[in-house]
Amino acid sequence: MSGAEIVEEIERETGGRWKPSPGSIYPLLASLQDKGYTNESPTGESGMKQYMLTDEGRAFFEEQLEFGQKFLKKLEFLAPILVGGFQFDINHENLRNVRGSAKRAVKSFIDLRATFKDSLTKQDAEEIARILNDCSEKLERIAQRIKEK
């Protein structure tokens, strides 16, 4: 792929949440080439330089992928602990279930994330959005009601 194609692919893969600048992509491509992880292919009809992974680049990519997967596993383990760190007054009789409910919601997101890659349908995503919007609206109304007291 060319640098521009890589930028477009990253933007597509992240749902538009990240669009790296050419100023970050091209120096990275040059560094990967210097290390022997990529080769520049001859420019095609478009006139853009294209880059291909070498065998060493594929091995490096696999190592990075494995590292990233291990890192995500660690984050998944920490998320319930972090939610548990919310400083709700657990001894307050009206808040006893809040911490458990928050942990359960985070765990549900973690479980959903594991299935997102290929099996999340548009209908599933719309349903998740409706549920979250409904929940947020209800929580916002409660917060506003409490503020007004």
C-alpha positions as CSV (number, residue, x, y, z in Angstrom):
1,M,0.0,0.0,0.0
2,S,1.0,3.6,-0.3
3,G,1.2,5.9,2.6
4,A,-2.1,7.5,1.7
5,E,-3.7,4.1,1.4
6,I,-2.4,3.2,4.9
7,V,-3.9,6.4,6.3
8,E,-7.3,5.6,4.7
9,E,-7.1,2.0,6.0
10,I,-6.4,3.1,9.6
11,E,-9.2,5.6,9.4
12,R,-11.6,2.9,8.1
13,E,-10.5,0.3,10.6
14,T,-10.9,2.7,13.5
15,G,-14.3,3.9,12.4
16,G,-12.9,7.4,11.7
17,R,-11.7,7.8,15.3
18,W,-8.1,8.1,14.1
19,K,-6.7,9.5,10.9
20,P,-2.9,9.7,11.2
21,S,-1.2,12.6,9.5
22,P,1.2,12.0,6.6
23,G,3.8,13.5,9.0
24,S,3.5,10.4,11.2
25,I,3.1,7.8,8.5
26,Y,6.0,8.6,6.2
27,P,8.7,8.8,8.8
28,L,7.4,5.5,10.2
29,L,7.6,3.9,6.7
30,A,11.1,5.2,6.3
31,S,12.1,3.8,9.7
32,L,10.6,0.4,8.8
33,Q,12.4,0.4,5.5
34,D,15.7,1.3,7.2
35,K,15.3,-1.6,9.6
36,G,14.6,-4.0,6.7
37,Y,10.9,-4.5,7.6
38,T,9.5,-3.0,4.3
39,N,10.6,-2.6,0.7
40,E,9.5,0.2,-1.5
41,S,7.9,-1.1,-4.7
42,P,8.2,0.7,-8.0
43,T,5.6,3.4,-8.5
44,G,2.6,2.2,-10.4
45,E,0.2,4.1,-12.6
46,S,-0.9,6.3,-9.8
47,G,2.7,7.5,-9.3
48,M,2.6,6.8,-5.6
49,K,5.3,4.8,-3.8
50,Q,4.0,1.6,-2.4
51,Y,5.4,-0.4,0.5
52,M,5.5,-4.2,1.1
53,L,6.4,-6.1,4.2
54,T,9.6,-8.2,4.0
55,D,9.8,-11.6,5.7
56,E,11.4,-9.9,8.6
57,G,8.6,-7.3,8.6
58,R,6.0,-10.0,8.7
59,A,7.7,-11.6,11.7
60,F,8.0,-8.2,13.4
61,F,4.3,-7.6,12.7
62,E,3.3,-10.9,14.2
63,E,5.4,-10.1,17.3
64,Q,3.7,-6.7,17.6
65,L,0.2,-8.2,17.1
66,E,0.9,-10.8,19.9
67,F,2.2,-8.0,22.2
68,G,-1.0,-5.9,21.5
69,Q,-3.3,-8.9,22.2
70,K,-1.5,-9.6,25.5
71,F,-1.8,-5.9,26.4
72,L,-5.5,-5.9,25.7
73,K,-6.0,-9.0,27.8
74,K,-4.3,-7.1,30.7
75,L,-6.5,-4.1,30.2
76,E,-9.6,-6.4,30.2
77,F,-8.4,-7.8,33.5
78,L,-7.9,-4.3,35.0
79,A,-11.1,-2.7,33.8
80,P,-13.4,-4.3,36.5
81,I,-10.8,-3.4,39.2
82,L,-10.7,0.2,37.9
83,V,-14.5,0.4,38.0
84,G,-14.4,-1.1,41.5
85,G,-12.2,1.9,42.4
86,F,-15.2,4.3,41.9
87,Q,-15.5,5.9,45.3
88,F,-19.1,5.2,45.9
89,D,-20.0,5.1,49.6
90,I,-20.6,1.4,49.6
91,N,-22.0,1.6,53.2
92,H,-24.7,3.9,52.1
93,E,-27.8,1.7,52.0
94,N,-29.0,3.2,48.7
95,L,-25.8,2.6,46.8
96,R,-25.0,-1.0,47.7
97,N,-25.7,-2.3,44.2
98,V,-24.1,0.5,42.2
99,R,-20.5,-0.8,42.3
100,G,-21.6,-4.3,41.2
101,S,-23.8,-2.9,38.5
102,A,-21.0,-0.8,37.2
103,K,-18.6,-3.8,37.1
104,R,-21.2,-5.8,35.3
105,A,-21.7,-3.1,32.6
106,V,-17.9,-3.0,32.0
107,K,-17.7,-6.8,31.9
108,S,-20.5,-6.8,29.3
109,F,-18.5,-4.3,27.1
110,I,-15.4,-6.5,27.4
111,D,-17.4,-9.6,26.4
112,L,-19.0,-7.7,23.5
113,R,-15.6,-6.4,22.3
114,A,-14.4,-10.0,21.9
115,T,-17.3,-10.6,19.4
116,F,-17.2,-7.3,17.5
117,K,-14.6,-8.0,14.9
118,D,-16.7,-10.0,12.4
119,S,-20.0,-10.8,13.9
120,L,-21.4,-7.5,15.1
121,T,-24.3,-6.6,12.8
122,K,-25.7,-3.1,12.1
123,Q,-28.8,-4.2,14.0
124,D,-26.8,-5.2,17.1
125,A,-24.8,-1.9,17.0
126,E,-28.1,0.1,16.8
127,E,-29.6,-1.9,19.7
128,I,-26.5,-1.3,21.8
129,A,-26.6,2.4,21.0
130,R,-30.4,2.6,21.9
131,I,-29.7,0.8,25.2
132,L,-26.8,3.1,26.1
133,N,-28.6,6.2,25.1
134,D,-31.6,5.2,27.2
135,C,-29.4,4.4,30.2
136,S,-27.5,7.7,29.8
137,E,-30.7,9.7,29.6
138,K,-32.1,8.1,32.8
139,L,-28.9,8.6,34.7
140,E,-28.7,12.2,33.5
141,R,-32.3,12.8,34.8
142,I,-31.4,11.3,38.2
143,A,-28.3,13.5,38.4
144,Q,-30.3,16.6,37.5
145,R,-33.0,15.7,40.0
146,I,-30.5,15.3,42.8
147,K,-28.8,18.6,41.8
148,E,-32.1,20.4,42.0
149,K,-32.7,19.3,45.6
